[in-house]
Amino acid sequence: MSVTFTTSNPKALLKAFDERITQTESKGKITTWEKLADGVHYTHKATEWRYQAFFKPSVENGKLIFHIIKPQDSDISTVAYAYYHGHLTETFLNHFDSQFSDGVASALPDKNDVVSS
């Protein structure tokens, strides 16, 4: 798994993430992540990281999981893999620490991640 948050309500946690990304007031707004027009994938907004990878969430029993997806025409560098995982975890700790019990980032991709051709 890419990044997994253990929570009693994974759908609500994902909804809260979406709402913080799209909210108009600046207090509490998440400014570093964006949800793509496809309505499914997320990428980091910083110029040097944007579109280097994507996260696709899935909701399972008691878990919100973000699987990493590579861009169509390139692989994900080790640095980008680490940055995306670390920054997503930091974002959830900073904004949603009371809505999950733990967050786990995998060191390497698993079968549900799409990181190479």
N, C-alpha and C positions, 0 to 999 in steps of 0.2 A: 504494500500500500504506500501511497505517496505521503500524504499528511492526513492523519486520522484524529478526529476529536471525539472523545467519548462524552455523550450527552443524553439526558433523558428525553430530549425533544430535538432530534437532528433537523427536522423540517423547519422548526422555529429558529434554530440557530442559522441556517442558511438564509432564511427570510430576513433575519436581522442584519446579516452581512450585506445582502442586496439593498436593504433600506438605507444602511449607512453609506453605501457607495453612491446612491442616487439622491440622498437628502439635499435640500437646498441650504439649510443653515450650516454654518461652518463648525459650530461646537459639536464635537463628536463625529463629524463627517470623516469617512475614510477617503483620502485623496490619492492614495498610492496604488489602488487596484481599480480596474474597470471591467465591467461585464460587456462582452462583445455583442454586436448587433444580432448574432445568432441566438441570443438569449440563453446560452448554455455555458460558454467558456469564459474564463477570466484571464487577464494578463496584467502584468505590472505596468504602471503608467510612466515610470521614469524613462527618459529617452534612451539611456544606455541599456535598459533591460526590456523595453517594450517589444513584444512579439518574439522574444528569444525562446519563450515556452508559453504554455497555456495550462490552466487547471480546469478539469471537468469534474464537478462534484457528483457524488452519488450518496444517497441516503439509505442506510441499512439499519437494522434493529439496534438502536442505541449508539449509532456512529454516523458522523458526517465525514465522508472521505473525499479528498481532492486528489484525483489521479493526474499526473503530469503528462502533457501531450506535446510532442515536438512540432515545430513548424513544418510545413509541407516540404520545403526544399532544403532543409538542413537538420543536423542532429543537435541535441542540447549539449552544450559544453558542461563539464563538471562544475565549473564556477557558476554558471547560470542555474544548474540543478540545485546547487547548495543555496544560492541566493533566493530563489523562489521558495524553497522549503522553509528556510530560516525566516524570511520576511513574512510569509503567510502565518507562520506560527506566532511571530511577534505581533502581528496585527490582531490575531484572535486573543492573545494574552492582554493586549492593551485595551481592546474594546469589549471583549465578551468573557472575561475571566470568571464571572459568576454563572455562566451558562454552559460550561463544560467542566468535567473533572480532570481530564488530562488530554494532552496533545502529543502525538508520536509522529515523527518524521522518519521515513525509511532512508537508510544510507544508500541503497541501490534500488533501482526500479524493480517492480515485480510484473507478473504476467498481465495485469490490468493497466499498466502504464504503457504509453506508446512513445518511446524515446529514440528509436532508431528505425531505419528503413527496413 
